[in-house]
Structures are given as structure tokens and as C-alpha cells.
Amino acid sequence: MSAVPASPRNLGFAGLLPQLACLAAAWVGPPEWRWSALAIGWAYAALIFSFLGGLWWGLAAGSPDEARRAPGWLWLASVTPSLLALATFAPWVFGATWPGQSLYVLGAGILVSFLVDARLVTIRPTWWMTLRVPLSLGLGGATILLGVAAQMAG
């Protein structure tokens, strides 16, 4: 972790705090906080997942030379998180049960998102995976645990 520059490392791990706060509020906070914690946790996960897609788009756009050209599939992969996040909002809009299943989908997507980064060896910083793996596991895991809290709340 020492190879990761201080700013991305510190800000990245600080980025786990909002989801951890939502998790604490949903699991051990007063019952009247639960719904807000779940909704905010869903929104934060959707926002960060979309942000990851933006990072991938930026990496693809910033790799113009032949030696470090982004793979063609990265353009599609970079818009997928935003579209998936939007799809997880649909149950709430149409009156179905929400946000339990949506939190599971977002959490799973975030958990595996580092697999995209792993394939970008030629266009990402050398320290990238050292940071991305724990952040993906942390945010994805916390989001899935929020889904469990939603299911338990009924």
C-alpha cells in the first residue's frame, strides 16, 4: 500500500466511510433511521459504481497511442455501471420491493469491478490494483450487508 500515492489512498479509504455509516445506522441505529440509511446507501453505491465507469472511460480516452491503446470492450464496460445503477432504481419507481435486491446487485457489481481494472495493465498506474481491490471489496461487501439489512427489515 506504500506504493499508492497518499491522496488517492487516503481519499479512497475515506470514501468507504459514508457506506459504513449507512451500514451502522441500518444495523444498530434507531429503527426510524433504517429506511434513510438504506436509501442513502443505495444512492452512494450507485454513485460510486457510476464513478468507476467514468474512471474507465477516462483511462480509455487517455490512451491514444498504439502501444497503450485501450481495448475496444472498455468503452462498453465503462457505461455499464451507470446503466446497471439506473436499472436498480427501477423497482422503487414502479412500486416493487426496494432496495434489498438493488443493493445486492450494486454490491456484486462493485465487488467484481476490479476485474475490469485487472485487465487494463497497459493503461493504468502500476499501483492501481493495490488500491482498487480493497476498495472494491470494502464498498461491495458493505453494500451487500446493507441488502441483508433491508431483507431483515422486511
Phi, psi and omega in degrees: 000340181292339179284343180282128177305147187302316184298307179296325179296308183293316180291323178299310181290327174297332178293346175281338187300316179301319181290322178294324176294318177297320179297315178297317180295322181288324185271319187235358179282173176302146182306328181289348177271342191304308184300315179297318179298318179294316181293317178294320178298319176299312183299319181294316179298317179297320180296311182292322178299317177296321177300319178299319176300321177296323176298316180297319178300315179297319176298318179295315182292332182271010182239068187279338185278158185299323184290332183236031182292137177291144176295147182301327181293342183295329179297317177292316179300327184288336178265346182299316180302318179295318180293320178293318177299317178298318179298328180287349176276337185304318181303319180294317181298323184262011172083010177278175178299134182207148008252011186311299181297324179297321178294322177298315181296313179297316180300316179296318179299317179292320179303318184266358183299330180294344177294328174295311180301323182299332182273358185258039187307321186278347185238004179247158176298153183297331182273355189309309185291331177300327179269317187294322183298306181294327178291319178295315180295319181294308182289319178297315179297316179296323180292320176295320177295329172294323175298320177298317178298322178294317180296320180293327180288341177083000000 
